[in-house]
Amino acid sequence: MTMHEADEELLRRLGCLRVLEPDAARLDRLRARCHATLLQRRHRAERRRTRAGFAARVLEPALVGGLSASYLLAILVVLLKLHGIL
Amino acid sequence: MDRDCELALVARVRAGDEAAFDAVVERFNTPLFNFLVRLSRRRDVAEDLLEETWLRFVARAPALREDTRLGPWLFTVARNLYASYCRSRLVEDSHVAGLIGLWPCGSPQPSPFESTAATESERRIEAALAALPVLYREALLLVGVQGLSIMEACEVCGISPEAMRQRVSRARARLARRLDEVAAPRLTGLREIET
């Protein structure tokens, strides 16, 4: 057997070594814990998204509308003053 | 697992999909456990480190890069955790060093694999593997046992591909020498019987 063949044989034997299984009950508990963490994180992200959605749908238009209205009102007041009505 | 499937899985894990997490656990839990148990030579330690590996995976899932390769990533975390464990053991051992001499010690315990190995040949390989220095052992475990490529293994160990190639080659030579050493005394004990 050449050196190369001996190396190959050794690697093959290593690849065929016995596989041990971890504790299944412990894995189930770990899975449940990780699922809970993932779920919690997803809910947090959804809440953040909802809050951001509410801001985009309601708060931003209201703020822009309010500012525009007050600007127009100010122009109106200036015009009325110019014409001596106020 | 092909690359496209792996990338899709990474994207789903980043989004917090439990089914994707389960698929990753299904694929990597046993290989990680076998890597850790052969590295640490203790089942209880391997179970603890495995659990910590998955908790880290979940904690860092949103920050995973889109092109993350799950195998090397998980083996790197597992290996780092084992290194931290060794460091903490070193500190603990230095505190109790004065008491060690008073502690009764028998023969070294066989590794979990040695005790369950079915054949004599398997037992010899497990014993020889367990006796290798940890750097060589991890190189052989990653490349020989877990089937990682040299590129993936060097990523896990944080060394260059050339250094990894050398380490695997030296580890293989040491393992072969050790197996020969174990086999030789048995042969010398054999004598032909006259018939």
Boltz contact constraints between the chains, C-beta under 6 A:
constraints:
  - contact:
      token1: [A, 7]
      token2: [B, 172]
      max_distance: 6.0
  - contact:
      token1: [A, 10]
      token2: [B, 172]
      max_distance: 6.0
  - contact:
      token1: [A, 10]
      token2: [B, 176]
      max_distance: 6.0
  - contact:
      token1: [A, 11]
      token2: [B, 144]
      max_distance: 6.0
  - contact:
      token1: [A, 14]
      token2: [B, 144]
      max_distance: 6.0
  - contact:
      token1: [A, 14]
      token2: [B, 145]
      max_distance: 6.0
  - contact:
      token1: [A, 19]
      token2: [B, 34]
      max_distance: 6.0
  - contact:
      token1: [A, 20]
      token2: [B, 34]
      max_distance: 6.0
  - contact:
      token1: [A, 20]
      token2: [B, 37]
      max_distance: 6.0
  - contact:
      token1: [A, 22]
      token2: [B, 33]
      max_distance: 6.0
  - contact:
      token1: [A, 23]
      token2: [B, 47]
      max_distance: 6.0
  - contact:
      token1: [A, 30]
      token2: [B, 51]
      max_distance: 6.0
  - contact:
      token1: [A, 30]
      token2: [B, 54]
      max_distance: 6.0
  - contact:
      token1: [A, 34]
      token2: [B, 58]
      max_distance: 6.0
  - contact:
      token1: [A, 35]
      token2: [B, 18]
      max_distance: 6.0
  - contact:
      token1: [A, 37]
      token2: [B, 58]
      max_distance: 6.0
  - contact:
      token1: [A, 38]
      token2: [B, 16]
      max_distance: 6.0
  - contact:
      token1: [A, 38]
      token2: [B, 18]
      max_distance: 6.0
  - contact:
      token1: [A, 41]
      token2: [B, 16]
      max_distance: 6.0
  - contact:
      token1: [A, 42]
      token2: [B, 16]
      max_distance: 6.0
